């Protein structure tokens, strides 16, 4: 079974022309942790997601894949 993409952190980083290392420093997490989030191998806690949204100056909903999109991809 393929790993579901649940967050859009990597996409937003590209749109904002920011790097994983920069985000890791801003949210006080290891580069490895943020890389796992960006590659959807691990998901951030809600608190971390909120902090990422603040740092990237986006709405927290912009960082999430819609559950409707997930549902449609199964069909």
PQR file with spaces between the fields and no chain letter, atoms N, CA, C, O and H, PARSE charges and radii, in Angstrom:
ATOM       1  N    UNK     1       0.836   -1.185    0.000 -0.4000 1.5000
ATOM       2  CA   UNK     1       0.000    0.000    0.000 -0.0000 2.0000
ATOM       3  C    UNK     1       0.880    1.248    0.000  0.5500 1.7000
ATOM       4  O    UNK     1       1.818    1.350    0.791 -0.5500 1.4000
ATOM       5  N    UNK     2       0.582    2.181   -0.874 -0.4000 1.5000
ATOM       6  CA   UNK     2       1.362    3.412   -0.993 -0.0000 2.0000
ATOM       7  C    UNK     2       1.132    4.314    0.213  0.5500 1.7000
ATOM       8  O    UNK     2       0.049    4.344    0.797 -0.5500 1.4000
ATOM       9  H    UNK     2      -0.180    2.098   -1.517  0.4000 1.0000
ATOM      10  N    UNK     3       2.167    5.035    0.561 -0.4000 1.5000
ATOM      11  CA   UNK     3       2.084    5.997    1.650 -0.0000 2.0000
ATOM      12  C    UNK     3       1.216    7.175    1.209  0.5500 1.7000
ATOM      13  O    UNK     3       1.436    7.742    0.139 -0.5500 1.4000
ATOM      14  H    UNK     3       3.047    5.010    0.086  0.4000 1.0000
ATOM      15  N    UNK     4       0.241    7.540    2.025 -0.4000 1.5000
ATOM      16  CA   UNK     4      -0.640    8.659    1.698 -0.0000 2.0000
ATOM      17  C    UNK     4       0.062    9.980    1.946  0.5500 1.7000
ATOM      18  O    UNK     4       0.766   10.155    2.940 -0.5500 1.4000
ATOM      19  H    UNK     4       0.062    7.079    2.895  0.4000 1.0000
ATOM      20  N    UNK     5      -0.141   10.890    1.034 -0.4000 1.5000
ATOM      21  CA   UNK     5       0.377   12.239    1.222 -0.0000 2.0000
ATOM      22  C    UNK     5      -0.654   13.014    2.017  0.5500 1.7000
ATOM      23  O    UNK     5      -1.770   13.246    1.552 -0.5500 1.4000
ATOM      24  H    UNK     5      -0.713   10.748    0.226  0.4000 1.0000
ATOM      25  N    UNK     6      -0.271   13.413    3.222 -0.4000 1.5000
ATOM      26  CA   UNK     6      -1.206   14.092    4.115 -0.0000 2.0000
ATOM      27  C    UNK     6      -0.899   15.572    4.302  0.5500 1.7000
ATOM      28  O    UNK     6      -1.765   16.344    4.717 -0.5500 1.4000
ATOM      29  H    UNK     6       0.635   13.225    3.600  0.4000 1.0000
ATOM      30  N    UNK     7       0.331   15.966    3.996 -0.4000 1.5000
ATOM      31  CA   UNK     7       0.645   17.385    4.164 -0.0000 2.0000
ATOM      32  C    UNK     7       1.329   17.931    2.916  0.5500 1.7000
ATOM      33  O    UNK     7       1.839   17.185    2.081 -0.5500 1.4000
ATOM      34  H    UNK     7       1.034   15.339    3.659  0.4000 1.0000
ATOM      35  N    UNK     8       1.322   19.248    2.819 -0.4000 1.5000
ATOM      36  CA   UNK     8       1.872   19.960    1.667 -0.0000 2.0000
ATOM      37  C    UNK     8       3.070   20.841    2.053  0.5500 1.7000
ATOM      38  O    UNK     8       3.357   21.833    1.381 -0.5500 1.4000
ATOM      39  H    UNK     8       0.908   19.855    3.498  0.4000 1.0000
ATOM      40  N    UNK     9       3.749   20.484    3.109 -0.4000 1.5000
ATOM      41  CA   UNK     9       4.856   21.317    3.588 -0.0000 2.0000
ATOM      42  C    UNK     9       5.902   21.509    2.488  0.5500 1.7000
ATOM      43  O    UNK     9       6.365   22.626    2.257 -0.5500 1.4000
ATOM      44  H    UNK     9       3.516   19.679    3.655  0.4000 1.0000
ATOM      45  N    UNK    10       6.266   20.431    1.821 -0.4000 1.5000
ATOM      46  CA   UNK    10       7.293   20.515    0.772 -0.0000 2.0000
ATOM      47  C    UNK    10       6.857   21.460   -0.351  0.5500 1.7000
ATOM      48  O    UNK    10       7.668   22.241   -0.850 -0.5500 1.4000
ATOM      49  H    UNK    10       5.890   19.524    2.009  0.4000 1.0000
ATOM      50  N    UNK    11       5.602   21.396   -0.745 -0.4000 1.5000
ATOM      51  CA   UNK    11       5.074   22.252   -1.806 -0.0000 2.0000
ATOM      52  C    UNK    11       5.146   23.718   -1.395  0.5500 1.7000
ATOM      53  O    UNK    11       5.566   24.572   -2.176 -0.5500 1.4000
ATOM      54  H    UNK    11       4.944   20.762   -0.339  0.4000 1.0000
ATOM      55  N    UNK    12       4.736   24.000   -0.171 -0.4000 1.5000
ATOM      56  CA   UNK    12       4.753   25.386    0.311 -0.0000 2.0000
ATOM      57  C    UNK    12       6.181   25.903    0.416  0.5500 1.7000
ATOM      58  O    UNK    12       6.443   27.063    0.099 -0.5500 1.4000
ATOM      59  H    UNK    12       4.396   23.307    0.464  0.4000 1.0000
ATOM      60  N    UNK    13       7.102   25.058    0.855 -0.4000 1.5000
ATOM      61  CA   UNK    13       8.510   25.474    0.909 -0.0000 2.0000
ATOM      62  C    UNK    13       9.004   25.880   -0.474  0.5500 1.7000
ATOM      63  O    UNK    13       9.680   26.898   -0.618 -0.5500 1.4000
ATOM      64  H    UNK    13       6.889   24.115    1.113  0.4000 1.0000
ATOM      65  N    UNK    14       8.672   25.096   -1.482 -0.4000 1.5000
ATOM      66  CA   UNK    14       9.088   25.425   -2.855 -0.0000 2.0000
ATOM      67  C    UNK    14       8.443   26.737   -3.287  0.5500 1.7000
ATOM      68  O    UNK    14       9.111   27.599   -3.858 -0.5500 1.4000
ATOM      69  H    UNK    14       8.122   24.268   -1.364  0.4000 1.0000
ATOM      70  N    UNK    15       7.157   26.891   -3.020 -0.4000 1.5000
ATOM      71  CA   UNK    15       6.459   28.126   -3.395 -0.0000 2.0000
ATOM      72  C    UNK    15       7.065   29.351   -2.714  0.5500 1.7000
ATOM      73  O    UNK    15       7.100   30.434   -3.297 -0.5500 1.4000
ATOM      74  H    UNK    15       6.614   26.191   -2.556  0.4000 1.0000
ATOM      75  N    UNK    16       7.539   29.180   -1.488 -0.4000 1.5000
ATOM      76  CA   UNK    16       8.112   30.298   -0.719 -0.0000 2.0000
ATOM      77  C    UNK    16       9.620   30.427   -0.940  0.5500 1.7000
ATOM      78  O    UNK    16      10.263   31.306   -0.366 -0.5500 1.4000
ATOM      79  H    UNK    16       7.510   28.300   -1.014  0.4000 1.0000
ATOM      80  N    UNK    17      10.184   29.541   -1.782 -0.4000 1.5000
ATOM      81  CA   UNK    17      11.623   29.521   -2.060 -0.0000 2.0000
ATOM      82  C    UNK    17      12.442   29.376   -0.773  0.5500 1.7000
ATOM      83  O    UNK    17      13.431   30.077   -0.558 -0.5500 1.4000
ATOM      84  H    UNK    17       9.662   28.827   -2.249  0.4000 1.0000
ATOM      85  N    UNK    18      11.996   28.444    0.072 -0.4000 1.5000
ATOM      86  CA   UNK    18      12.686   28.156    1.337 -0.0000 2.0000
ATOM      87  C    UNK    18      13.181   26.714    1.320  0.5500 1.7000
ATOM      88  O    UNK    18      12.686   25.888    0.553 -0.5500 1.4000
ATOM      89  H    UNK    18      11.192   27.874   -0.103  0.4000 1.0000
ATOM      90  N    UNK    19      14.145   26.425    2.156 -0.4000 1.5000
ATOM      91  CA   UNK    19      14.747   25.097    2.230 -0.0000 2.0000
ATOM      92  C    UNK    19      14.359   24.398    3.537  0.5500 1.7000
ATOM      93  O    UNK    19      13.963   25.035    4.512 -0.5500 1.4000
ATOM      94  H    UNK    19      14.548   27.097    2.778  0.4000 1.0000
ATOM      95  N    UNK    20      14.484   23.093    3.523 -0.4000 1.5000
ATOM      96  CA   UNK    20      14.187   22.281    4.704 -0.0000 2.0000
ATOM      97  C    UNK    20      15.050   22.730    5.885  0.5500 1.7000
ATOM      98  O    UNK    20      14.561   22.834    7.010 -0.5500 1.4000
ATOM      99  H    UNK    20      14.805   22.575    2.730  0.4000 1.0000
ATOM     100  N    UNK    21      16.323   22.993    5.631 -0.4000 1.5000
ATOM     101  CA   UNK    21      17.228   23.422    6.715 -0.0000 2.0000
ATOM     102  C    UNK    21      16.733   24.706    7.375  0.5500 1.7000
ATOM     103  O    UNK    21      16.772   24.845    8.598 -0.5500 1.4000
ATOM     104  H    UNK    21      16.720   22.909    4.717  0.4000 1.0000
ATOM     105  N    UNK    22      16.271   25.632    6.557 -0.4000 1.5000
ATOM     106  CA   UNK    22      15.757   26.900    7.082 -0.0000 2.0000
ATOM     107  C    UNK    22      14.547   26.656    7.972  0.5500 1.7000
ATOM     108  O    UNK    22      14.471   27.189    9.079 -0.5500 1.4000
ATOM     109  H    UNK    22      16.238   25.519    5.564  0.4000 1.0000
ATOM     110  N    UNK    23      13.596   25.850    7.492 -0.4000 1.5000
ATOM     111  CA   UNK    23      12.396   25.569    8.286 -0.0000 2.0000
ATOM     112  C    UNK    23      12.753   24.863    9.584  0.5500 1.7000
ATOM     113  O    UNK    23      12.206   25.184   10.639 -0.5500 1.4000
ATOM     114  H    UNK    23      13.658   25.417    6.592  0.4000 1.0000
ATOM     115  N    UNK    24      13.659   23.911    9.512 -0.4000 1.5000
ATOM     116  CA   UNK    24      14.067   23.177   10.714 -0.0000 2.0000
ATOM     117  C    UNK    24      14.607   24.137   11.773  0.5500 1.7000
ATOM     118  O    UNK    24      14.288   24.005   12.955 -0.5500 1.4000
ATOM     119  H    UNK    24      14.104   23.650    8.655  0.4000 1.0000
ATOM     120  N    UNK    25      15.407   25.080   11.358 -0.4000 1.5000
ATOM     121  CA   UNK    25      15.949   26.070   12.288 -0.0000 2.0000
ATOM     122  C    UNK    25      14.833   26.925   12.876  0.5500 1.7000
ATOM     123  O    UNK    25      14.818   27.193   14.077 -0.5500 1.4000
ATOM     124  H    UNK    25      15.666   25.186   10.398  0.4000 1.0000
ATOM     125  N    UNK    26      13.909   27.349   12.037 -0.4000 1.5000
ATOM     126  CA   UNK    26      12.828   28.230   12.476 -0.0000 2.0000
ATOM     127  C    UNK    26      11.904   27.567   13.501  0.5500 1.7000
ATOM     128  O    UNK    26      11.418   28.230   14.417 -0.5500 1.4000
ATOM     129  H    UNK    26      13.921   27.131   11.061  0.4000 1.0000
ATOM     130  N    UNK    27      11.661   26.267   13.349 -0.4000 1.5000
ATOM     131  CA   UNK    27      10.736   25.566   14.253 -0.0000 2.0000
ATOM     132  C    UNK    27      11.474   24.746   15.312  0.5500 1.7000
ATOM     133  O    UNK    27      10.863   23.990   16.067 -0.5500 1.4000
ATOM     134  H    UNK    27      12.056   25.728   12.604  0.4000 1.0000
ATOM     135  N    UNK    28      12.795   24.909   15.354 -0.4000 1.5000
ATOM     136  CA   UNK    28      13.626   24.248   16.359 -0.0000 2.0000
ATOM     137  C    UNK    28      13.469   22.721   16.333  0.5500 1.7000
ATOM     138  O    UNK    28      13.290   22.082   17.369 -0.5500 1.4000
ATOM     139  H    UNK    28      13.292   25.523   14.741  0.4000 1.0000
ATOM     140  N    UNK    29      13.539   22.160   15.131 -0.4000 1.5000
ATOM     141  CA   UNK    29      13.483   20.712   14.928 -0.0000 2.0000
ATOM     142  C    UNK    29      14.706   20.313   14.120  0.5500 1.7000
ATOM     143  O    UNK    29      15.344   21.157   13.491 -0.5500 1.4000
ATOM     144  H    UNK    29      13.684   22.679   14.289  0.4000 1.0000
ATOM     145  N    UNK    30      15.031   19.036   14.135 -0.4000 1.5000
ATOM     146  CA   UNK    30      16.164   18.579   13.336 -0.0000 2.0000
ATOM     147  C    UNK    30      15.796   18.608   11.855  0.5500 1.7000
ATOM     148  O    UNK    30      14.627   18.504   11.483 -0.5500 1.4000
ATOM     149  H    UNK    30      14.513   18.350   14.646  0.4000 1.0000
ATOM     150  N    UNK    31      16.815   18.750   11.032 -0.4000 1.5000
ATOM     151  CA   UNK    31      16.599   18.718    9.585 -0.0000 2.0000
ATOM     152  C    UNK    31      15.993   17.386    9.183  0.5500 1.7000
ATOM     153  O    UNK    31      15.146   17.336    8.291 -0.5500 1.4000
ATOM     154  H    UNK    31      17.764   18.835   11.335  0.4000 1.0000
ATOM     155  N    UNK    32      16.410   16.313    9.824 -0.4000 1.5000
ATOM     156  CA   UNK    32      15.874   14.989    9.530 -0.0000 2.0000
ATOM     157  C    UNK    32      14.373   14.927    9.802  0.5500 1.7000
ATOM     158  O    UNK    32      13.620   14.381    8.996 -0.5500 1.4000
ATOM     159  H    UNK    32      17.098   16.354   10.548  0.4000 1.0000
ATOM     160  N    UNK    33      13.940   15.476   10.917 -0.4000 1.5000
ATOM     161  CA   UNK    33      12.510   15.473   11.260 -0.0000 2.0000
ATOM     162  C    UNK    33      11.703   16.220   10.210  0.5500 1.7000
ATOM     163  O    UNK    33      10.687   15.717    9.731 -0.5500 1.4000
ATOM     164  H    UNK    33      14.551   15.919   11.572  0.4000 1.0000
ATOM     165  N    UNK    34      12.146   17.403    9.855 -0.4000 1.5000
ATOM     166  CA   UNK    34      11.425   18.198    8.863 -0.0000 2.0000
ATOM     167  C    UNK    34      11.444   17.502    7.506  0.5500 1.7000
ATOM     168  O    UNK    34      10.455   17.550    6.776 -0.5500 1.4000
ATOM     169  H    UNK    34      12.972   17.811   10.244  0.4000 1.0000
ATOM     170  N    UNK    35      12.535   16.867    7.167 -0.4000 1.5000
ATOM     171  CA   UNK    35      12.611   16.109    5.920 -0.0000 2.0000
ATOM     172  C    UNK    35      11.583   14.977    5.902  0.5500 1.7000
ATOM     173  O    UNK    35      10.941   14.736    4.880 -0.5500 1.4000
ATOM     174  H    UNK    35      13.338   16.828    7.761  0.4000 1.0000
ATOM     175  N    UNK    36      11.429   14.294    7.015 -0.4000 1.5000
ATOM     176  CA   UNK    36      10.421   13.229    7.110 -0.0000 2.0000
ATOM     177  C    UNK    36       9.019   13.791    6.914  0.5500 1.7000
ATOM     178  O    UNK    36       8.187   13.167    6.255 -0.5500 1.4000
ATOM     179  H    UNK    36      11.951   14.489    7.845  0.4000 1.0000
ATOM     180  N    UNK    37       8.752   14.959    7.477 -0.4000 1.5000
ATOM     181  CA   UNK    37       7.450   15.620    7.270 -0.0000 2.0000
ATOM     182  C    UNK    37       7.262   15.947    5.794  0.5500 1.7000
ATOM     183  O    UNK    37       6.213   15.661    5.217 -0.5500 1.4000
ATOM     184  H    UNK    37       9.427   15.466    8.012  0.4000 1.0000
ATOM     185  N    UNK    38       8.281   16.546    5.188 -0.4000 1.5000
ATOM     186  CA   UNK    38       8.183   16.980    3.795 -0.0000 2.0000
ATOM     187  C    UNK    38       7.962   15.815    2.837  0.5500 1.7000
ATOM     188  O    UNK    38       7.318   15.969    1.799 -0.5500 1.4000
ATOM     189  H    UNK    38       9.133   16.778    5.657  0.4000 1.0000
ATOM     190  N    UNK    39       8.488   14.672    3.184 -0.4000 1.5000
ATOM     191  CA   UNK    39       8.345   13.489    2.335 -0.0000 2.0000
ATOM     192  C    UNK    39       7.195   12.589    2.773  0.5500 1.7000
ATOM     193  O    UNK    39       7.048   11.470    2.282 -0.5500 1.4000
ATOM     194  H    UNK    39       9.011   14.546    4.027  0.4000 1.0000
ATOM     195  N    UNK    40       6.390   13.085    3.696 -0.4000 1.5000
ATOM     196  CA   UNK    40       5.213   12.368    4.191 -0.0000 2.0000
ATOM     197  C    UNK    40       5.534   10.976    4.737  0.5500 1.7000
ATOM     198  O    UNK    40       4.720   10.056    4.661 -0.5500 1.4000
ATOM     199  H    UNK    40       6.509   13.994    4.095  0.4000 1.0000
ATOM     200  N    UNK    41       6.725   10.851    5.280 -0.4000 1.5000
ATOM     201  CA   UNK    41       7.090    9.594    5.943 -0.0000 2.0000
ATOM     202  C    UNK    41       6.679    9.628    7.409  0.5500 1.7000
ATOM     203  O    UNK    41       6.522    8.591    8.054 -0.5500 1.4000
ATOM     204  H    UNK    41       7.386   11.598    5.342  0.4000 1.0000
ATOM     205  N    UNK    42       6.511   10.837    7.913 -0.4000 1.5000
ATOM     206  CA   UNK    42       6.031   11.079    9.268 -0.0000 2.0000
ATOM     207  C    UNK    42       5.237   12.372    9.236  0.5500 1.7000
ATOM     208  O    UNK    42       5.513   13.255    8.425 -0.5500 1.4000
ATOM     209  H    UNK    42       6.638   11.679    7.388  0.4000 1.0000
ATOM     210  N    UNK    43       4.250   12.485   10.120 -0.4000 1.5000
ATOM     211  CA   UNK    43       3.421   13.683   10.143 -0.0000 2.0000
ATOM     212  C    UNK    43       3.714   14.500   11.404  0.5500 1.7000
ATOM     213  O    UNK    43       3.913   13.941   12.483 -0.5500 1.4000
ATOM     214  H    UNK    43       4.026   11.767   10.780  0.4000 1.0000
ATOM     215  N    UNK    44       3.739   15.818   11.258 -0.4000 1.5000
ATOM     216  CA   UNK    44       3.969   16.668   12.432 -0.0000 2.0000
ATOM     217  C    UNK    44       2.760   16.655   13.357  0.5500 1.7000
ATOM     218  O    UNK    44       1.633   16.408   12.926 -0.5500 1.4000
ATOM     219  H    UNK    44       3.577   16.272   10.382  0.4000 1.0000
ATOM     220  N    UNK    45       3.007   16.920   14.617 -0.4000 1.5000
ATOM     221  CA   UNK    45       1.895   17.090   15.552 -0.0000 2.0000
ATOM     222  C    UNK    45       1.117   18.335   15.138  0.5500 1.7000
ATOM     223  O    UNK    45       1.603   19.149   14.352 -0.5500 1.4000
ATOM     224  H    UNK    45       3.922   17.120   14.967  0.4000 1.0000
ATOM     225  N    UNK    46      -0.076   18.472   15.667 -0.4000 1.5000
ATOM     226  CA   UNK    46      -0.859   19.674   15.363 -0.0000 2.0000
ATOM     227  C    UNK    46      -0.141   20.933   15.816  0.5500 1.7000
ATOM     228  O    UNK    46      -0.187   21.963   15.144 -0.5500 1.4000
ATOM     229  H    UNK    46      -0.470   17.811   16.305  0.4000 1.0000
ATOM     230  N    UNK    47       0.524   20.841   16.965 -0.4000 1.5000
ATOM     231  CA   UNK    47       1.263   21.993   17.472 -0.0000 2.0000
ATOM     232  C    UNK    47       2.393   22.373   16.515  0.5500 1.7000
ATOM     233  O    UNK    47       2.606   23.551   16.226 -0.5500 1.4000
ATOM     234  H    UNK    47       0.562   20.004   17.511  0.4000 1.0000
ATOM     235  N    UNK    48       3.110   21.365   16.032 -0.4000 1.5000
ATOM     236  CA   UNK    48       4.206   21.630   15.093 -0.0000 2.0000
ATOM     237  C    UNK    48       3.670   22.161   13.768  0.5500 1.7000
ATOM     238  O    UNK    48       4.260   23.062   13.171 -0.5500 1.4000
ATOM     239  H    UNK    48       2.937   20.409   16.267  0.4000 1.0000
ATOM     240  N    UNK    49       2.560   21.606   13.315 -0.4000 1.5000
ATOM     241  CA   UNK    49       1.954   22.072   12.069 -0.0000 2.0000
ATOM     242  C    UNK    49       1.534   23.535   12.190  0.5500 1.7000
ATOM     243  O    UNK    49       1.710   24.318   11.256 -0.5500 1.4000
ATOM     244  H    UNK    49       2.081   20.875   13.800  0.4000 1.0000
ATOM     245  N    UNK    50       0.981   23.895   13.339 -0.4000 1.5000
ATOM     246  CA   UNK    50       0.598   25.280   13.600 -0.0000 2.0000
ATOM     247  C    UNK    50       1.825   26.193   13.553  0.5500 1.7000
ATOM     248  O    UNK    50       1.778   27.283   12.984 -0.5500 1.4000
ATOM     249  H    UNK    50       0.838   23.259   14.097  0.4000 1.0000
ATOM     250  N    UNK    51       2.918   25.735   14.157 -0.4000 1.5000
ATOM     251  CA   UNK    51       4.151   26.520   14.176 -0.0000 2.0000
ATOM     252  C    UNK    51       4.712   26.673   12.756  0.5500 1.7000
ATOM     253  O    UNK    51       5.167   27.753   12.379 -0.5500 1.4000
ATOM     254  H    UNK    51       2.956   24.849   14.620  0.4000 1.0000
ATOM     255  N    UNK    52       4.676   25.598   11.979 -0.4000 1.5000
ATOM     256  CA   UNK    52       5.132   25.652   10.592 -0.0000 2.0000
ATOM     257  C    UNK    52       4.295   26.658    9.806  0.5500 1.7000
ATOM     258  O    UNK    52       4.837   27.457    9.041 -0.5500 1.4000
ATOM     259  H    UNK    52       4.306   24.721   12.285  0.4000 1.0000
ATOM     260  N    UNK    53       2.983   26.620    9.992 -0.4000 1.5000
ATOM     261  CA   UNK    53       2.097   27.564    9.297 -0.0000 2.0000
ATOM     262  C    UNK    53       2.456   29.006    9.650  0.5500 1.7000
ATOM     263  O    UNK    53       2.493   29.873    8.777 -0.5500 1.4000
ATOM     264  H    UNK    53       2.543   25.972   10.613  0.4000 1.0000
ATOM     265  N    UNK    54       2.715   29.256   10.921 -0.4000 1.5000
ATOM     266  CA   UNK    54       3.087   30.610   11.346 -0.0000 2.0000
ATOM     267  C    UNK    54       4.399   31.051   10.719  0.5500 1.7000
ATOM     268  O    UNK    54       4.510   32.172   10.222 -0.5500 1.4000
ATOM     269  H    UNK    54       2.685   28.551   11.631  0.4000 1.0000
ATOM     270  N    UNK    55       5.380   30.179   10.741 -0.4000 1.5000
ATOM     271  CA   UNK    55       6.694   30.508   10.191 -0.0000 2.0000
ATOM     272  C    UNK    55       6.601   30.768    8.681  0.5500 1.7000
ATOM     273  O    UNK    55       7.238   31.685    8.162 -0.5500 1.4000
ATOM     274  H    UNK    55       5.289   29.269   11.145  0.4000 1.0000
ATOM     275  N    UNK    56       5.807   29.958    7.989 -0.4000 1.5000
ATOM     276  CA   UNK    56       5.672   30.105    6.538 -0.0000 2.0000
ATOM     277  C    UNK    56       4.629   31.154    6.147  0.5500 1.7000
ATOM     278  O    UNK    56       4.439   31.441    4.966 -0.5500 1.4000
ATOM     279  H    UNK    56       5.289   29.213    8.410  0.4000 1.0000
ATOM     280  N    UNK    57       3.961   31.717    7.144 -0.4000 1.5000
ATOM     281  CA   UNK    57       2.947   32.746    6.926 -0.0000 2.0000
ATOM     282  C    UNK    57       1.844   32.266    5.981  0.5500 1.7000
ATOM     283  O    UNK    57       1.482   32.936    5.013 -0.5500 1.4000
ATOM     284  H    UNK    57       4.115   31.483    8.104  0.4000 1.0000
ATOM     285  N    UNK    58       1.320   31.062    6.307 -0.4000 1.5000
ATOM     286  CA   UNK    58       0.197   30.494    5.564 -0.0000 2.0000
ATOM     287  C    UNK    58      -0.851   30.020    6.558  0.5500 1.7000
ATOM     288  O    UNK    58      -0.568   29.847    7.744 -0.5500 1.4000
ATOM     289  H    UNK    58       1.614   30.517    7.093  0.4000 1.0000
ATOM     290  N    UNK    59      -2.045   29.817    6.069 -0.4000 1.5000
ATOM     291  CA   UNK    59      -3.103   29.229    6.884 -0.0000 2.0000
ATOM     292  C    UNK    59      -2.768   27.758    7.087  0.5500 1.7000
ATOM     293  O    UNK    59      -2.272   27.104    6.170 -0.5500 1.4000
ATOM     294  H    UNK    59      -2.275   29.957    5.106  0.4000 1.0000
ATOM     295  N    UNK    60      -3.028   27.244    8.250 -0.4000 1.5000
ATOM     296  CA   UNK    60      -2.714   25.845    8.545 -0.0000 2.0000
ATOM     297  C    UNK    60      -3.387   24.907    7.541  0.5500 1.7000
ATOM     298  O    UNK    60      -2.847   23.848    7.222 -0.5500 1.4000
ATOM     299  H    UNK    60      -3.431   27.775    8.996  0.4000 1.0000
ATOM     300  N    UNK    61      -4.560   25.292    7.045 -0.4000 1.5000
ATOM     301  CA   UNK    61      -5.266   24.464    6.061 -0.0000 2.0000
ATOM     302  C    UNK    61      -4.495   24.357    4.745  0.5500 1.7000
ATOM     303  O    UNK    61      -4.654   23.382    4.011 -0.5500 1.4000
ATOM     304  H    UNK    61      -4.999   26.153    7.304  0.4000 1.0000
ATOM     305  N    UNK    62      -3.663   25.354    4.447 -0.4000 1.5000
ATOM     306  CA   UNK    62      -2.852   25.301    3.231 -0.0000 2.0000
ATOM     307  C    UNK    62      -1.796   24.205    3.289  0.5500 1.7000
ATOM     308  O    UNK    62      -1.274   23.780    2.258 -0.5500 1.4000
ATOM     309  H    UNK    62      -3.534   26.146    5.044  0.4000 1.0000
ATOM     310  N    UNK    63      -1.487   23.753    4.495 -0.4000 1.5000
ATOM     311  CA   UNK    63      -0.461   22.723    4.667 -0.0000 2.0000
ATOM     312  C    UNK    63      -1.019   21.306    4.603  0.5500 1.7000
ATOM     313  O    UNK    63      -0.262   20.335    4.591 -0.5500 1.4000
ATOM     314  H    UNK    63      -1.911   24.098    5.332  0.4000 1.0000
ATOM     315  N    UNK    64      -2.331   21.191    4.561 -0.4000 1.5000
ATOM     316  CA   UNK    64      -2.963   19.875    4.614 -0.0000 2.0000
ATOM     317  C    UNK    64      -3.575   19.481    3.285  0.5500 1.7000
ATOM     318  O    UNK    64      -4.068   20.328    2.539 -0.5500 1.4000
ATOM     319  H    UNK    64      -2.945   21.980    4.571  0.4000 1.0000
ATOM     320  N    UNK    65      -3.540   18.199    2.997 -0.4000 1.5000
ATOM     321  CA   UNK    65      -4.247   17.650    1.851 -0.0000 2.0000
ATOM     322  C    UNK    65      -5.681   17.432    2.294  0.5500 1.7000
ATOM     323  O    UNK    65      -5.917   16.867    3.362 -0.5500 1.4000
ATOM     324  H    UNK    65      -3.140   17.511    3.603  0.4000 1.0000
ATOM     325  N    UNK    66      -6.624   17.860    1.510 -0.4000 1.5000
ATOM     326  CA   UNK    66      -8.041   17.702    1.840 -0.0000 2.0000
ATOM     327  C    UNK    66      -8.409   16.225    1.947  0.5500 1.7000
ATOM     328  O    UNK    66      -7.958   15.404    1.148 -0.5500 1.4000
ATOM     329  H    UNK    66      -6.432   18.319    0.642  0.4000 1.0000
ATOM     330  N    UNK    67      -9.225   15.898    2.932 -0.4000 1.5000
ATOM     331  CA   UNK    67      -9.694   14.509    3.060 -0.0000 2.0000
ATOM     332  C    UNK    67     -10.542   14.134    1.848  0.5500 1.7000
ATOM     333  O    UNK    67     -10.627   12.958    1.494 -0.5500 1.4000
ATOM     334  H    UNK    67      -9.592   16.565    3.581  0.4000 1.0000
ATOM     335  N    UNK    68     -11.154   15.098    1.223 -0.4000 1.5000
ATOM     336  CA   UNK    68     -11.912   14.837   -0.012 -0.0000 2.0000
ATOM     337  C    UNK    68     -10.974   14.399   -1.121  0.5500 1.7000
ATOM     338  O    UNK    68     -11.300   13.495   -1.891 -0.5500 1.4000
ATOM     339  H    UNK    68     -11.085   16.053    1.510  0.4000 1.0000
ATOM     340  N    UNK    69      -9.804   15.036   -1.209 -0.4000 1.5000
ATOM     341  CA   UNK    69      -8.827   14.643   -2.211 -0.0000 2.0000
ATOM     342  C    UNK    69      -8.333   13.225   -1.975  0.5500 1.7000
ATOM     343  O    UNK    69      -8.131   12.464   -2.921 -0.5500 1.4000
ATOM     344  H    UNK    69      -9.539   15.770   -0.584  0.4000 1.0000
ATOM     345  N    UNK    70      -8.137   12.870   -0.696 -0.4000 1.5000
ATOM     346  CA   UNK    70      -7.717   11.523   -0.362 -0.0000 2.0000
ATOM     347  C    UNK    70      -8.774   10.511   -0.763  0.5500 1.7000
ATOM     348  O    UNK    70      -8.460    9.449   -1.302 -0.5500 1.4000
ATOM     349  H    UNK    70      -8.301   13.489    0.072  0.4000 1.0000
ATOM     350  N    UNK    71     -10.015   10.845   -0.499 -0.4000 1.5000
ATOM     351  CA   UNK    71     -11.123    9.960   -0.830 -0.0000 2.0000
ATOM     352  C    UNK    71     -11.216    9.755   -2.342  0.5500 1.7000
ATOM     353  O    UNK    71     -11.405    8.629   -2.802 -0.5500 1.4000
ATOM     354  H    UNK    71     -10.269   11.707   -0.062  0.4000 1.0000
ATOM     355  N    UNK    72     -11.087   10.825   -3.111 -0.4000 1.5000
ATOM     356  CA   UNK    72     -11.171   10.746   -4.558 -0.0000 2.0000
ATOM     357  C    UNK    72     -10.023    9.943   -5.149  0.5500 1.7000
ATOM     358  O    UNK    72     -10.206    9.272   -6.165 -0.5500 1.4000
ATOM     359  H    UNK    72     -10.934   11.740   -2.737  0.4000 1.0000
ATOM     360  N    UNK    73      -8.837    9.996   -4.533 -0.4000 1.5000
ATOM     361  CA   UNK    73      -7.699    9.264   -5.054 -0.0000 2.0000
ATOM     362  C    UNK    73      -7.846    7.762   -4.874  0.5500 1.7000
ATOM     363  O    UNK    73      -7.196    6.990   -5.579 -0.5500 1.4000
ATOM     364  H    UNK    73      -8.689   10.541   -3.707  0.4000 1.0000
ATOM     365  N    UNK    74      -8.695    7.333   -3.934 -0.4000 1.5000
ATOM     366  CA   UNK    74      -8.952    5.912   -3.721 -0.0000 2.0000
ATOM     367  C    UNK    74      -9.857    5.347   -4.801  0.5500 1.7000
ATOM     368  O    UNK    74      -9.780    4.162   -5.126 -0.5500 1.4000
ATOM     369  H    UNK    74      -9.223    7.960   -3.362  0.4000 1.0000
ATOM     370  N    UNK    75     -10.713    6.192   -5.358 -0.4000 1.5000
ATOM     371  CA   UNK    75     -11.713    5.734   -6.330 -0.0000 2.0000
ATOM     372  C    UNK    75     -11.151    5.528   -7.701  0.5500 1.7000
ATOM     373  O    UNK    75     -11.880    5.145   -8.616 -0.5500 1.4000
ATOM     374  H    UNK    75     -10.775    7.155   -5.095  0.4000 1.0000
